[in-house]
């Protein structure tokens, strides 16, 4: 596992859309029930019930995406007392939900600070160059299309799943796929955990290729004990969608600055 921290690939224009997406994701996360930014004084159970109801309303659910049918009973957000003790009340939905629109709203929901910050780090590092290459409007459309492709791709192979699908990972995976196609030789500063966090400057094709291989391995259930809690298949579909959409622009993309020969993250000295 490597952690990217910066790429050596300057952009020519300010990535306003990337900044706006990051701000929107952070603000929505802070407003979600049960997060650190949503301080209501409620009990942990009450916050959990509100969060379940919130996700059922705004998250993308594979079964709903494929069959276009809402469940008859959903969490209401209220706490009740049953035979087994306190719990979340279940009742008929009191809202109208569009499964297609839920894919868009789900892109701005995250399950925790680690989920949010990891996604925003990748978007900040790699999104600016893709926005610079596509332009602001085309980049935003690209981002949304990759997010939809990732969600529906995951739903197709999990058509009966009722688990909510949330996060910007699928759309950001599309950004990574486009970066691999357009800037494979760009250098990326990464931290590699090897006794300590070792800083290295590596080519983008190696960093992003390794990331993609990890997603494929984790998607198969190998090497991770909680494969069922992360939609790795959505990452794969989003990445491939980004590659395909960016491929026609490959020939006209100027190469990134050439940093010269690198050794352990530093420019190697030539001796003559």
C-alpha positions in Angstrom: 0.0 0.0 0.0 1.4 3.4 -1.0 0.0 6.8 0.0 0.2 9.6 -2.6 0.9 13.0 -1.3 1.8 15.1 -4.4 2.4 14.9 -8.1 5.0 16.6 -10.2 2.6 17.8 -12.9 1.7 21.5 -12.7 -1.7 22.6 -14.1 -2.3 25.7 -16.2 -5.6 26.7 -14.7 -7.1 26.8 -11.2 -9.1 23.6 -10.5 -12.2 25.3 -9.3 -14.5 22.3 -9.9 -12.1 20.0 -8.0 -12.1 22.4 -5.1 -15.9 22.8 -5.2 -16.3 19.0 -5.2 -14.0 18.6 -2.1 -15.9 21.4 -0.3 -19.3 19.9 -1.1 -18.2 16.4 0.1 -16.9 17.9 3.4 -19.9 20.0 4.0 -22.3 17.1 3.3 -20.4 14.8 5.6 -20.5 17.3 8.4 -24.2 17.6 8.0 -24.9 13.9 8.0 -26.5 12.4 11.2 -24.1 10.8 13.6 -21.0 12.6 12.4 -18.7 14.8 14.4 -20.2 17.9 12.7 -23.8 16.9 13.5 -24.0 17.6 17.3 -27.6 17.3 18.4 -27.2 15.9 21.9 -29.0 12.7 20.9 -28.1 9.3 22.2 -25.9 7.0 20.2 -28.9 4.8 19.3 -31.0 7.8 18.1 -28.1 9.0 15.9 -27.7 5.5 14.5 -31.5 5.3 13.7 -31.4 8.8 12.0 -28.3 7.7 10.0 -30.0 4.5 8.8 -33.0 6.5 7.7 -30.9 9.1 6.0 -28.9 6.6 4.1 -32.0 4.6 3.1 -33.3 7.9 1.6 -30.2 9.3 -0.1 -27.8 6.4 -0.7 -27.8 4.3 -3.8 -29.1 0.7 -3.2 -28.2 -1.9 -5.9 -31.6 -3.7 -5.6 -33.4 -0.4 -6.2 -31.1 0.6 -9.1 -31.6 -2.7 -11.0 -35.3 -3.4 -10.2 -36.5 0.3 -9.8 -38.6 -0.7 -6.8 -38.5 0.9 -3.3 -38.9 -1.4 -0.2 -42.2 -1.5 1.5 -40.7 -1.0 5.0 -37.7 1.3 5.8 -36.1 2.8 8.9 -38.1 5.8 10.1 -35.3 7.4 12.1 -37.2 7.0 15.4 -36.3 4.9 18.4 -38.8 2.4 19.7 -39.0 -0.4 22.3 -39.6 -3.9 21.1 -39.5 -7.3 22.6 -35.7 -7.3 22.3 -35.3 -3.9 23.8 -34.6 -0.5 22.3 -34.2 -0.3 18.5 -34.9 1.6 15.3 -38.5 1.8 14.2 -39.4 0.3 10.8 -42.3 1.6 8.8 -43.6 2.5 5.3 -41.5 5.1 3.4 -42.8 8.6 3.7 -40.8 10.0 0.8 -40.5 9.6 -2.9 -37.1 8.3 -3.9 -35.6 8.3 -7.4 -33.1 5.4 -7.7 -31.4 7.1 -10.6 -31.0 10.4 -8.7 -29.8 8.5 -5.6 -26.6 7.6 -7.4 -25.8 11.4 -7.6 -26.6 12.1 -3.9 -24.7 9.0 -2.8 -21.5 10.4 -4.4 -21.4 13.0 -1.6 -22.0 10.7 1.3 -19.2 9.0 3.3 -19.1 6.5 6.1 -16.4 8.1 8.2 -13.5 10.5 8.4 -11.0 8.0 7.0 -13.3 7.3 4.0 -13.8 11.0 3.3 -10.2 12.1 3.7 -8.8 9.2 1.7 -11.1 10.0 -1.2 -10.5 13.8 -1.0 -6.7 13.3 -1.0 -6.8 11.3 -4.2 -9.1 13.8 -5.8 -6.9 16.8 -4.8 -3.7 15.2 -6.1 -5.0 13.8 -9.4 -8.2 15.8 -10.2 -6.5 19.1 -11.0 -4.7 17.8 -14.1 -7.7 16.0 -15.4 -9.8 19.2 -15.0 -7.0 21.2 -16.6 -7.0 18.8 -19.6 -10.8 18.5 -20.0 -11.9 22.0 -18.9 -14.2 22.8 -16.0 -17.6 21.8 -17.5 -16.4 18.6 -19.3 -14.5 17.6 -16.2 -17.6 17.8 -14.0 -19.6 15.8 -16.6 -16.8 13.3 -16.7 -16.8 13.0 -12.9 -20.5 12.3 -12.7 -20.5 9.8 -15.6 -17.7 7.8 -14.0 -19.6 7.8 -10.7 -22.8 6.6 -12.4 -20.8 3.9 -14.3 -19.2 2.7 -11.1 -22.5 2.5 -9.2 -24.5 0.8 -11.9 -21.5 -1.5 -12.6 -21.4 -2.6 -9.0 -25.2 -3.0 -8.9 -25.2 -5.2 -11.9 -23.1 -7.8 -10.1 -24.9 -7.3 -6.8 -28.5 -6.9 -8.1 -30.2 -8.3 -5.0 -28.1 -6.3 -2.4 -30.0 -4.0 -0.1 -26.9 -2.5 1.4 -26.5 1.3 0.8 -23.7 2.3 -1.6 -22.1 5.6 -0.7 -18.9 7.5 -1.4 -17.1 9.4 -4.2 -14.7 6.5 -4.7 -16.2 5.4 -8.0 -16.1 8.8 -9.6 -12.5 9.4 -8.2 -11.5 6.0 -9.6 -12.5 7.4 -13.0 -10.2 10.4 -12.4 -7.3 7.9 -11.6 -8.0 5.9 -14.8 -7.9 9.1 -16.9 -4.7 10.2 -15.2 -3.1 6.8 -16.0 -4.0 7.2 -19.7 -3.1 10.9 -20.1 -0.1 11.3 -17.7 1.5 7.8 -17.2 5.0 9.2 -16.9 4.2 12.0 -14.4 6.0 11.6 -11.2 4.1 11.1 -7.9 5.5 11.6 -4.4 4.3 8.7 -2.3 4.8 7.4 1.3 5.6 3.7 1.5 5.2 2.1 4.9 8.5 0.2 5.4 9.4 0.3 9.1 8.9 4.0 8.7 7.0 6.0 6.0 9.6 6.1 3.2 9.1 9.0 0.7 9.6 8.0 -2.9 8.9 9.7 -6.2 7.5 7.1 -8.6 5.9 7.2 -12.1 2.1 7.5 -12.2 1.7 4.3 -14.2 3.4 2.4 -11.3 1.4 4.1 -8.5 -2.0 3.9 -10.2 -1.4 0.5 -11.8 -0.5 -0.9 -8.3 -3.7 0.7 -6.9 -5.8 -0.9 -9.6 -4.3 -4.3 -9.0 -5.0 -4.0 -5.3 -8.7 -3.2 -6.0 -8.9 -6.3 -8.3 -7.4 -8.5 -5.6 -9.6 -7.1 -2.8 -12.6 -7.4 -5.1 -12.0 -11.1 -5.3 -12.0 -11.3 -1.5 -8.3 -12.1 -1.3 -6.0 -10.3 1.1 -8.7 -8.4 3.0 -11.0 -9.6 5.8 -13.7 -7.0 5.2 -14.1 -7.2 1.4 -17.9 -7.1 1.8 -17.9 -3.6 3.4 -16.0 -1.8 0.5 -17.4 -1.7 -3.1 -14.1 -2.6 -4.8 -15.9 -3.7 -7.9 -17.2 -0.1 -8.2 -13.7 1.2 -8.1 -12.7 -1.1 -10.9 -15.6 -0.1 -13.1 -15.1 3.6 -12.4 -11.3 3.3 -13.2 -12.0 1.5 -16.5 -14.7 4.0 -17.5 -12.2 6.9 -16.8 -9.6 5.2 -19.0 -12.1 4.7 -21.9 -13.4 8.3 -21.7 -9.9 9.7 -21.6 -8.3 7.6 -24.3 -9.4 9.8 -27.3 -7.5 12.7 -25.7 -4.3 10.8 -25.2 -2.6 11.8 -28.4 -3.1 15.6 -27.9 -2.1 15.7 -24.3 1.3 17.4 -23.6 3.7 15.3 -21.5 4.4 16.3 -17.9 7.8 17.9 -17.1 10.6 15.4 -17.2 12.3 15.3 -13.8 15.3 13.3 -15.0 16.6 10.1 -13.5 15.3 9.5 -10.0 16.8 7.5 -7.2 14.8 7.0 -4.0 12.7 10.1 -4.6 15.6 12.4 -5.5 17.2 13.4 -8.8 20.1 11.1 -9.4 23.4 12.9 -10.0 25.3 12.4 -13.2 29.0 11.8 -13.1 31.0 12.4 -16.2 
